């Protein structure tokens, strides 16, 4: 309070001058039609700008909430797709007593961190063990395959991106079902390589690649990418394919963790037989 009094005393003449200026401006605006109209117009413009800015901020915050709702709805829709269910029948020759059992369900998640320029890139999602996430679960987005979960905490998980030197995903040609192993060639975030595609494949440039459904991580039919170019290796009798990936990793904001509901049964069977997951 004392400082305020000192300030007023020191700047008494300036403050008095400012007060007179404001009074003069007030009387000028109130008693002159042109100036009054201009002042009202300027005031409305400023007020409109403030309200517009507030509206845009509100819309942005609401959009984020709407994105969460849409992601949850999309996860529910993905869980109900035909590829998420398996057909079980007690008789191989009839379908009257057949039932469908769900194999996959999807958990919506937000991307917390994402790298695309390293040799071994990773993604962090805001879903963890408390939400049912386990290592080796697949991760997809609305456009296609994203990667495989590697480490899990209570509320977060680290995903080994497709853009990782150790990533190997079984992918097939949508045209004929022939499949190979998708790996990252390290040449930017848009391209990967499909190796070991057999010589009988009816491959063409522009063909669509999808997940093969082999292994536990992904159901069949998730987009992987498009054939950019290919080369036949006569000595190995296989094709090496350059793939333009379906997922734009530089714009990745939302993802879905793929839960294999039959995973525990499959794991127990593999342990019993002494075999490993072929994913």
Backbone torsions as a table, in degrees:
resi	resn	phi	psi	omega
1	UNK	NA	-42.3	179.6
2	UNK	-62.6	-40.7	179.3
3	UNK	-62.6	-37.9	178.5
4	UNK	-64.2	-41.8	179.2
5	UNK	-63.9	-42.2	178.5
6	UNK	-62.3	-41.3	179.6
7	UNK	-62.6	-42.8	-179.1
8	UNK	-65.2	-42.1	179.6
9	UNK	-63.3	-42.8	-177.4
10	UNK	-67.8	-33.5	-175.0
11	UNK	-115.0	32.2	-176.5
12	UNK	-57.0	-48.8	-176.2
13	UNK	-65.8	-41.0	179.7
14	UNK	-65.2	-42.9	179.8
15	UNK	-66.2	-38.1	177.6
16	UNK	-64.9	-42.7	177.4
17	UNK	-61.1	-43.2	179.9
18	UNK	-63.5	-38.7	178.0
19	UNK	-63.4	-44.1	178.2
20	UNK	-62.5	-39.5	178.9
21	UNK	-62.2	-43.4	-179.4
22	UNK	-66.1	-40.1	177.2
23	UNK	-64.3	-42.5	178.4
24	UNK	-61.6	-43.1	179.6
25	UNK	-64.6	-38.1	-179.5
26	UNK	-63.8	-48.5	-179.5
27	UNK	-66.3	-34.1	178.9
28	UNK	-64.6	-44.3	-178.9
29	UNK	-69.3	-39.3	-176.1
30	UNK	-73.0	-30.2	-172.9
31	UNK	-107.1	0.6	179.1
32	UNK	-122.4	119.1	-173.7
33	UNK	-60.7	-44.9	-177.0
34	UNK	-62.2	-47.8	-179.2
35	UNK	-67.7	-35.8	178.8
36	UNK	-63.9	-43.4	179.6
37	UNK	-64.3	-42.1	179.6
38	UNK	-63.7	-41.0	-179.1
39	UNK	-65.9	-43.2	178.7
40	UNK	-62.5	-41.8	179.5
41	UNK	-62.9	-44.7	179.1
42	UNK	-64.2	-40.8	179.3
43	UNK	-62.4	-43.9	178.8
44	UNK	-63.5	-36.7	179.9
45	UNK	-65.7	-44.3	179.9
46	UNK	-65.6	-45.5	179.6
47	UNK	-61.2	-42.3	178.6
48	UNK	-62.0	-39.8	178.9
49	UNK	-64.2	-40.6	179.7
50	UNK	-64.1	-46.0	-179.4
51	UNK	-66.2	-36.0	178.5
52	UNK	-65.7	-42.6	178.4
53	UNK	-62.6	-42.7	178.6
54	UNK	-64.0	-38.9	179.1
55	UNK	-64.8	-40.9	-179.9
56	UNK	-65.7	-39.6	177.3
57	UNK	-63.6	-43.6	179.5
58	UNK	-63.3	-40.9	179.0
59	UNK	-64.0	-38.8	179.5
60	UNK	-64.1	-46.0	179.6
61	UNK	-64.7	-38.1	178.2
62	UNK	-68.5	-36.6	178.7
63	UNK	-61.8	-39.5	178.5
64	UNK	-62.1	-41.9	178.4
65	UNK	-66.8	-40.1	178.6
66	UNK	-64.1	-36.5	177.5
67	UNK	-61.3	-39.6	177.9
68	UNK	-62.9	-42.9	-179.4
69	UNK	-64.8	-44.4	179.9
70	UNK	-64.5	-39.3	179.0
71	UNK	-63.1	-41.0	178.9
72	UNK	-65.2	-40.1	178.8
73	UNK	-66.5	-41.0	178.8
74	UNK	-64.7	-38.7	177.5
75	UNK	-61.1	-41.3	178.8
76	UNK	-65.3	-39.8	178.9
77	UNK	-66.1	-42.4	178.4
78	UNK	-62.0	-37.5	-179.5
79	UNK	-66.0	-22.5	-178.7
80	UNK	-97.9	0.4	177.7
81	UNK	-64.6	155.3	-179.1
82	UNK	-58.2	-34.5	-177.7
83	UNK	-70.6	-11.2	178.5
84	UNK	-91.4	-1.1	-178.0
85	UNK	-121.9	150.9	177.5
86	UNK	-118.8	144.5	179.7
87	UNK	-92.1	124.5	177.6
88	UNK	-116.1	135.9	178.3
89	UNK	-141.4	137.6	178.3
90	UNK	-79.5	-13.3	177.5
91	UNK	-130.5	130.2	-177.5
92	UNK	-74.4	-14.6	-173.9
93	UNK	-102.9	-8.6	-179.8
94	UNK	-130.9	160.9	178.9
95	UNK	-119.3	2.3	-176.3
96	UNK	-63.4	-35.0	-178.4
97	UNK	-106.5	22.6	179.5
98	UNK	-77.7	145.8	176.3
99	UNK	-134.3	153.5	176.5
100	UNK	-102.7	138.4	178.2
101	UNK	-124.7	131.5	-177.8
102	UNK	-70.2	132.0	178.6
103	UNK	-106.0	-36.1	-177.1
104	UNK	-124.0	145.9	166.4
105	UNK	-138.0	160.1	-171.4
106	UNK	-118.9	138.1	179.2
107	UNK	-114.9	117.3	-179.5
108	UNK	-68.2	140.6	-179.1
109	UNK	-146.3	157.5	175.0
110	UNK	-106.6	145.6	178.3
111	UNK	-81.0	119.1	179.4
112	UNK	-90.3	-36.1	179.3
113	UNK	-150.7	151.8	-175.7
114	UNK	-159.7	127.0	175.8
115	UNK	-113.0	148.3	-179.7
116	UNK	-134.6	-7.8	-173.5
117	UNK	-106.8	-2.2	180.0
118	UNK	-87.1	171.2	174.1
119	UNK	-75.1	-34.6	177.4
120	UNK	-122.5	96.5	-174.5
121	UNK	-91.2	150.6	-178.5
122	UNK	-135.2	164.2	177.6
123	UNK	-135.1	138.3	175.4
124	UNK	-110.8	129.4	178.9
125	UNK	-113.3	154.0	-178.9
126	UNK	-90.1	45.7	174.9
127	UNK	-138.0	139.3	-177.0
128	UNK	-143.5	-154.3	-174.4
129	UNK	-63.2	-31.2	178.9
130	UNK	-66.2	-22.1	177.0
131	UNK	-100.2	7.8	175.9
132	UNK	91.7	11.5	-179.3
133	UNK	-80.9	137.4	178.9
134	UNK	-129.7	156.2	174.3
135	UNK	-57.3	149.7	177.8
136	UNK	76.5	5.8	172.3
137	UNK	-75.6	146.1	177.5
138	UNK	-77.5	156.5	176.2
139	UNK	-131.6	131.9	179.8
140	UNK	-130.2	172.2	171.6
141	UNK	-133.8	-175.3	-178.0
142	UNK	-62.8	-25.4	-177.5
143	UNK	-92.1	-30.6	-177.2
144	UNK	168.8	-158.7	-177.1
145	UNK	-71.4	141.8	-178.8
146	UNK	-113.7	-47.6	-178.4
147	UNK	167.4	-159.9	-175.9
148	UNK	-133.4	134.1	179.8
149	UNK	-64.2	134.5	179.0
150	UNK	-116.7	-48.6	-178.9
151	UNK	-123.9	143.9	-176.3
152	UNK	-134.0	133.4	168.3
153	UNK	-112.8	-170.2	-175.8
154	UNK	-63.3	-38.9	-174.3
155	UNK	-125.5	3.6	-179.1
156	UNK	-139.8	160.8	173.1
157	UNK	-144.5	150.4	176.2
158	UNK	-104.3	128.2	-176.3
159	UNK	-108.2	130.2	171.8
160	UNK	-77.2	108.9	-176.3
161	UNK	-64.6	158.8	169.8
162	UNK	-55.8	-29.5	179.5
163	UNK	-84.3	59.1	-178.2
164	UNK	-141.3	139.2	-175.1
165	UNK	-64.2	-21.9	-178.6
166	UNK	-95.5	-3.2	-178.1
167	UNK	-70.3	130.5	174.3
168	UNK	-139.6	113.6	-176.6
169	UNK	-124.8	133.0	178.9
170	UNK	-75.7	119.2	-179.2
171	UNK	-128.5	147.3	-176.8
172	UNK	-129.1	157.9	173.8
173	UNK	-74.4	126.7	178.1
174	UNK	-63.2	-27.4	-177.2
175	UNK	-63.2	-46.9	-172.7
176	UNK	-133.5	-1.7	176.6
177	UNK	83.7	-3.9	177.0
178	UNK	-67.0	145.9	-171.9
179	UNK	-134.6	161.9	176.5
180	UNK	-150.6	-169.3	-178.3
181	UNK	-104.9	125.7	178.2
182	UNK	-89.4	125.6	175.7
183	UNK	-131.4	161.6	179.5
184	UNK	-92.4	132.5	-178.9
185	UNK	-89.5	-2.6	178.1
186	UNK	77.1	5.4	-176.3
187	UNK	-99.2	63.5	178.2
188	UNK	90.8	169.1	-174.1
189	UNK	-86.3	0.0	-175.7
190	UNK	-102.0	-13.4	-170.8
191	UNK	-128.3	148.8	174.7
192	UNK	-142.4	178.2	-178.0
193	UNK	-123.3	135.0	172.8
194	UNK	-104.2	117.4	-177.8
195	UNK	-108.5	162.7	174.0
196	UNK	63.8	27.0	173.2
197	UNK	-74.7	123.6	-172.3
198	UNK	-64.4	158.1	-174.6
199	UNK	-68.0	-17.9	179.8
200	UNK	-84.5	0.2	178.9
201	UNK	-64.0	138.3	179.0
202	UNK	-94.3	57.6	-172.5
203	UNK	-77.7	143.8	174.8
204	UNK	-142.2	154.3	176.3
205	UNK	-61.9	135.3	-179.0
206	UNK	92.5	-4.8	177.3
207	UNK	-62.3	149.4	178.8
208	UNK	-90.4	135.9	174.5
209	UNK	-108.2	137.0	179.6
210	UNK	-131.1	166.6	174.9
211	UNK	-65.8	140.9	-175.0
212	UNK	-79.7	-21.9	-175.5
213	UNK	90.1	-4.3	177.0
214	UNK	-77.5	142.5	-175.7
215	UNK	87.1	-174.2	-174.2
216	UNK	-101.8	-17.6	-166.0
217	UNK	-74.2	-40.2	-172.5
218	UNK	-131.3	140.9	170.4
219	UNK	-73.0	165.7	178.8
220	UNK	-70.7	143.0	171.0
221	UNK	100.2	0.1	177.0
222	UNK	-73.0	129.1	-180.0
223	UNK	-57.1	136.4	177.3
224	UNK	-112.8	-47.1	-179.4
225	UNK	170.5	-164.3	-177.4
226	UNK	-128.4	141.5	178.7
227	UNK	-67.7	118.1	178.6
228	UNK	-90.0	-47.4	174.3
229	UNK	-162.0	163.7	-177.1
230	UNK	-148.8	159.3	-178.4
231	UNK	-139.9	133.1	179.4
232	UNK	-90.2	126.8	177.8
233	UNK	-99.5	100.6	-172.9
234	UNK	-62.6	-34.7	-178.4
235	UNK	-67.1	-31.5	-179.1
236	UNK	-101.9	-9.5	-178.2
237	UNK	55.7	42.9	177.6
238	UNK	-139.4	165.1	175.7
239	UNK	-102.3	143.3	168.8
240	UNK	-109.4	123.6	-169.1
241	UNK	-119.8	131.1	171.6
242	UNK	-88.9	125.4	-173.1
243	UNK	-114.7	129.4	170.7
244	UNK	-89.0	114.7	-171.2
245	UNK	-66.8	145.9	179.3
246	UNK	-74.2	-33.0	-176.5
247	UNK	-84.8	130.5	173.9
248	UNK	-92.0	96.5	-174.5
249	UNK	-68.8	-20.2	179.8
250	UNK	-77.5	-13.5	179.8
251	UNK	-119.0	15.5	-175.2
252	UNK	-71.2	120.5	179.5
253	UNK	-125.3	-29.9	-178.0
254	UNK	-130.5	146.6	-178.3
255	UNK	-147.2	173.3	179.2
256	UNK	-135.0	125.9	175.2
257	UNK	-83.6	130.5	-177.9
258	UNK	-93.2	116.3	178.3
259	UNK	-97.1	119.3	173.9
260	UNK	-87.5	107.2	-174.1
261	UNK	-71.6	-14.5	178.9
262	UNK	-104.2	12.0	-174.2
263	UNK	-61.4	-44.3	-177.5
264	UNK	-59.4	-41.7	178.6
265	UNK	-63.4	-42.9	179.2
266	UNK	-65.5	-40.7	179.5
267	UNK	-62.7	-42.8	179.0
268	UNK	-64.0	-37.9	178.8
269	UNK	-66.4	-40.5	179.3
270	UNK	-65.7	-42.3	178.3
271	UNK	-60.6	-43.0	-179.9
272	UNK	-63.0	-38.3	-178.4
273	UNK	-88.7	-12.2	-179.8
274	UNK	73.1	34.8	179.7
275	UNK	-118.4	163.4	-179.2
276	UNK	-110.7	159.5	175.8
277	UNK	-63.3	131.4	-179.8
278	UNK	-83.1	-0.5	-178.6
279	UNK	-61.8	NA	NA
